[in-house]
Amino acid sequence: MLPAALALVGVAAWAPVASAAPSTKYYEASLNGQPTEDVAVLTPSSVTVTLANDPSSNQTFGSAQLTFPNLTSAELTATAVPSGWAPQTVQTSAAAVLQLTSAGPDYAIAPGKSLDITVQVDEPYVGSLVLTTQVKQSNDFLGQNNDFTLLDGDPSIVVYPYLDFSTQPPPNVLLSVPASNSFIYMCQPSTDPQAVTVQLDGPHKVPLDQSNVPVTITGSQGLGLYNNTGATGTPEPVGPGGITVYTDGSGQAVFGPSTGACTYGLASNTPGTGFTLDASSFGATATSQSFNVTQYELIFSQQPPTDLQASLQQSVQPKYSYMCPPVKVQVEYQGSPISAPGVPVTVGVSPNGTPDPGLYYGTTSVSSETVSTGPSGVAVFGGCTSGFAATNLGAGYELAASSPGAVQAVGSNAFNVDQYVNTSCSSDCNTGTLNSPSTGTTADVSATNGQNGYELAGSFGQHLSLSYCSGAVGNNDVFNTSATDQPAGEITFVFPKSVVNEVPNNGTPLMPICAGANAQFPGSTNVSTTYPGEAPWQGLLENCDNLTSSAPLVMCVVSRSKQAANEQVVVYTSSLTDPMYDG
């Protein structure tokens, strides 16, 4: 566009072709007397061109021609011409050619005189509005050997737009780490386009739809700016000259993807506050809102289960018992969740916990797994039929989440890997011998049901699913039992030497037994259950010969003994008619 204040001036001098004897004929072309004109885009825009007959010339000129390669004749109109001069469009497609002829010698432009003509551009236009001029001595722009020679070249017209950041950089840009090639791009998923975008505008922020207009972005001082121009490839540092993108058909320069995942565009590797982006195009400038480049934080928004059933070897069915609900890690800034898609988050075994739970992801043995966050900034590690599993029995395991741009790694809650054997009974039950692969502890469970159906569950591991017993028993490898009715029977545990030696006074048979049930039993406490299916009444079993109070369900230790192999055998009974229950 060209401003209305500018006028295009053309000068033509009349002279018969036959009189065009060798002579000195020079002219100058300018815009309002200047070699260059920068004008703001308008609708319509106009510019004044001056064609001056140089004082050193010895001839008048009577015709001229103006050519605008960027325009078509439909976009160009001569709005003001001197008396005795007539404009005519001589080409109807690009480029637009405007021919100026005079009515005769009386209107020819003498040496030292000039001709002004105003040309209006009727469509919005941004960029270098190329103009070429020609002047002839004849008054009809015909003939040979009557051309004037241009001094100092044609003038330069630059039509500049107004610029607006239609999509701003996020207030908090997450730190990218080039050394590890972990780039997090400036992106606003709730907007369209979502990458940083600069819009060409006319007056009053009316968008212009001109395509192929170059827009350059540079970063403010100290900002380590990177750019990736496509979904593949490696981002490159942006130098002092900035990065240039051309506008699309809607007049927008989009510095990254318009839709979909933020997999390319602008990024930064410099932590700091108060940064800005500067956009420029043909002399027009705009500055973005300020933003911070931050080292984000991580938090386990979904912890691993407190008690994870051990996954068995692949040759045994079922193969895997996955963490369900799956582990999730949220990206945060200053303690609040933030929408940060595409952040790489790695979860693996934490050095703060027991080191080796035998971690699997899917069906593959791993030490860690990396997942990118979704639009809400959450990385989801698999599902209830995939994700993390563990094969090593034990307690105190932890996971750790890390990301290249995070302030620090963060640890999960501790979890246990247990193994359960459940027996549902409607009559007599005998589980056979249960074995703990981690310590060699064994148990035999046999019982006769009470009035209703019941379930006996034996499990081995450390810090198992009974809340009360997790603190009371310590780190010993023990079995938990629970009963849903009132069965009568025995469970016999055999603890190997390595386990017995872990408890104080290991020369005396004192191995504690923790139990849980749906009914109160001596020594039990009603606890707040946190694990699905966990017994509401829990406690360490008392010796049967020490019972002094009644309870709906009787479970107690019948005997403890030492064996030659330094093993300890503990037997307890669960019975309403137990003869050792004294009241």
FENTANOR-V747614 format. One record per backbone hydrogen bond with DSSP energy under -1.0 kcal/mol. NH is the residue of the N-H (numbers start at 1). CO is the residue of the C=O. Records with the same first field share a line. If there is no record, write none. Layout:
# FENTANOR-V747614
NH=CO, CO
This chain:
# FENTANOR-V747614
6=3
8=48
13=136
20=17
21=19
27=149
28=52
30=50
31=34
34=31
37=156
39=158
41=160
45=121
46=2
47=119
48=7
49=117
50=30
51=115
52=28
53=113
54=26
57=54
58=24
61=109
62=13, 136
63=136
64=100
65=134
66=98
67=132
68=96
71=68
75=72
76=73
77=120
79=118
80=118
85=82
86=101
88=99
90=97
96=68, 71
98=66
99=88
100=64
101=86
102=62
103=84
107=104
108=105
109=61
112=53
113=110
115=51
117=49
118=80
119=47
120=77
121=45
122=75
127=159
129=157
130=128
132=67
134=65
136=63
137=146
148=135
149=25
151=27
156=35
158=37
159=127
160=39
162=201
164=199
166=164
167=197
173=292
175=294
176=268
177=182
180=177
181=178
182=177
186=266
188=194
191=188
195=257
197=167
198=253
199=164
200=251
201=162
202=206
205=202
206=203
208=200
212=247
215=245
216=280
217=243
218=278
220=276
223=220
225=223
226=267
227=236
228=265
236=227
238=225
242=239
243=217
245=215
247=213
248=252
251=248
253=198
255=196
256=254
263=261
265=228
267=226
269=224
272=293
275=291
278=218
279=286
280=216
281=284
284=281
286=279
288=277
291=275
292=171
293=272
294=173
297=332
299=330
301=299
302=328
308=416
310=418
311=390
316=313
323=388
328=302
329=379
330=299
331=377
332=297
333=336
336=333
338=331
342=373
345=371
346=402
347=369
348=400
349=367
350=398
353=350
354=396
360=389
361=364
362=387
364=361
366=359
369=347
371=345
373=343
374=378
377=374
379=329
381=327
382=380
386=383
389=360
391=357
392=357
394=417
397=415
400=348
401=410
402=346
406=403
407=296
410=401
412=399
415=397
416=306
417=394
418=308
419=460
421=458
423=456
425=454
429=447
431=445
434=443
436=441
440=436
442=494
443=434
444=492
446=490
447=429
448=488
454=425
456=423
458=421
460=419
470=466
472=468
473=469
478=461
488=448
490=446
491=572
492=444
493=570
494=442
495=568
500=496
501=497
502=499
503=500
508=505
510=508
515=539
516=481
517=537
518=483
524=521
525=538
527=536
534=531
537=517
538=525
539=515
541=513
544=557
546=543
547=544
553=520
556=573
557=542
558=571
559=571
561=569
563=567
566=563
568=495
569=561
570=493
571=559
572=491
573=556
574=489
575=554
581=578
